[in-house]
Structures are given as structure tokens and as C-alpha cells.
Amino acid sequence: MLVIGSATQGAEAFDATLQVVQGPVFKLMEICLAGGVAYHAFDGVRLLIVHYFNVSRLSQRDVLRGLRRGGVFHRDCGLLILQALFYHA
């Protein structure tokens, strides 16, 4: 919304706003967003399994496995975002 709104103020304002949005602070915010999305996605799948398969208790091993998968996904998304930040041509 910020970038689209600045487009009506001219090319200079648009370019300046785009530079801010492509900066390191926003890249770190993207990493946090990817982690939140991954957490909610894995938790949603877990809830569907509990609901439809009448699995009321997950073993500690299964919970840790799910957390590990979410962590790996978050790490991979973060690395892709940081790679785009540092090696963007």
C-alpha cells in the first residue's frame, strides 16, 4: 500500500519509497512473516489431523518433529530472502 500510494506522487517519491521497502529492515520483517506463516500452516495441518482422525494426543516426538519442520522451512525462507538482499543486482 505504501509503494502504490507513493506512485501517485511522482517518480522520485515512488523510487524513494521503493528503496525503503527493499531495505534490510523490511527483509527482516519478511523473514518474521515467513516464520509466522509456517507456524500457522503446520499448526493448521496438526489441528486437521486431530479433528478428522480423532487423534487427541500427539506424542512428544511428533510435536518436536513438527517444530523441526517449521524451523527448517523458516530457515530456508530466511536464507532466500537474505540472499536476495545481499546479492541483488
MODELLER restraints for C-alpha pairs under 7 A, 6 or more apart:
rsr = mdl.restraints
at = mdl.atoms
rsr.add(forms.Gaussian(group=physical.xy_distance, feature=features.Distance(at['CA:3:A'], at['CA:14:A']), mean=6.42, stdev=0.5))
rsr.add(forms.Gaussian(group=physical.xy_distance, feature=features.Distance(at['CA:3:A'], at['CA:17:A']), mean=5.96, stdev=0.5))
rsr.add(forms.Gaussian(group=physical.xy_distance, feature=features.Distance(at['CA:3:A'], at['CA:18:A']), mean=6.23, stdev=0.5))
rsr.add(forms.Gaussian(group=physical.xy_distance, feature=features.Distance(at['CA:6:A'], at['CA:13:A']), mean=5.84, stdev=0.5))
rsr.add(forms.Gaussian(group=physical.xy_distance, feature=features.Distance(at['CA:6:A'], at['CA:14:A']), mean=5.00, stdev=0.5))
rsr.add(forms.Gaussian(group=physical.xy_distance, feature=features.Distance(at['CA:6:A'], at['CA:17:A']), mean=6.87, stdev=0.5))
rsr.add(forms.Gaussian(group=physical.xy_distance, feature=features.Distance(at['CA:7:A'], at['CA:14:A']), mean=4.99, stdev=0.5))
rsr.add(forms.Gaussian(group=physical.xy_distance, feature=features.Distance(at['CA:27:A'], at['CA:81:A']), mean=6.50, stdev=0.5))
rsr.add(forms.Gaussian(group=physical.xy_distance, feature=features.Distance(at['CA:31:A'], at['CA:77:A']), mean=6.77, stdev=0.5))
rsr.add(forms.Gaussian(group=physical.xy_distance, feature=features.Distance(at['CA:31:A'], at['CA:78:A']), mean=5.02, stdev=0.5))
rsr.add(forms.Gaussian(group=physical.xy_distance, feature=features.Distance(at['CA:31:A'], at['CA:81:A']), mean=6.99, stdev=0.5))
rsr.add(forms.Gaussian(group=physical.xy_distance, feature=features.Distance(at['CA:34:A'], at['CA:74:A']), mean=6.26, stdev=0.5))
rsr.add(forms.Gaussian(group=physical.xy_distance, feature=features.Distance(at['CA:34:A'], at['CA:77:A']), mean=6.58, stdev=0.5))
rsr.add(forms.Gaussian(group=physical.xy_distance, feature=features.Distance(at['CA:35:A'], at['CA:74:A']), mean=4.97, stdev=0.5))
rsr.add(forms.Gaussian(group=physical.xy_distance, feature=features.Distance(at['CA:38:A'], at['CA:70:A']), mean=5.87, stdev=0.5))
rsr.add(forms.Gaussian(group=physical.xy_distance, feature=features.Distance(at['CA:38:A'], at['CA:73:A']), mean=6.93, stdev=0.5))
rsr.add(forms.Gaussian(group=physical.xy_distance, feature=features.Distance(at['CA:38:A'], at['CA:74:A']), mean=6.71, stdev=0.5))
rsr.add(forms.Gaussian(group=physical.xy_distance, feature=features.Distance(at['CA:39:A'], at['CA:70:A']), mean=6.12, stdev=0.5))
rsr.add(forms.Gaussian(group=physical.xy_distance, feature=features.Distance(at['CA:42:A'], at['CA:70:A']), mean=6.89, stdev=0.5))
rsr.add(forms.Gaussian(group=physical.xy_distance, feature=features.Distance(at['CA:49:A'], at['CA:55:A']), mean=6.91, stdev=0.5))
rsr.add(forms.Gaussian(group=physical.xy_distance, feature=features.Distance(at['CA:50:A'], at['CA:56:A']), mean=5.80, stdev=0.5))
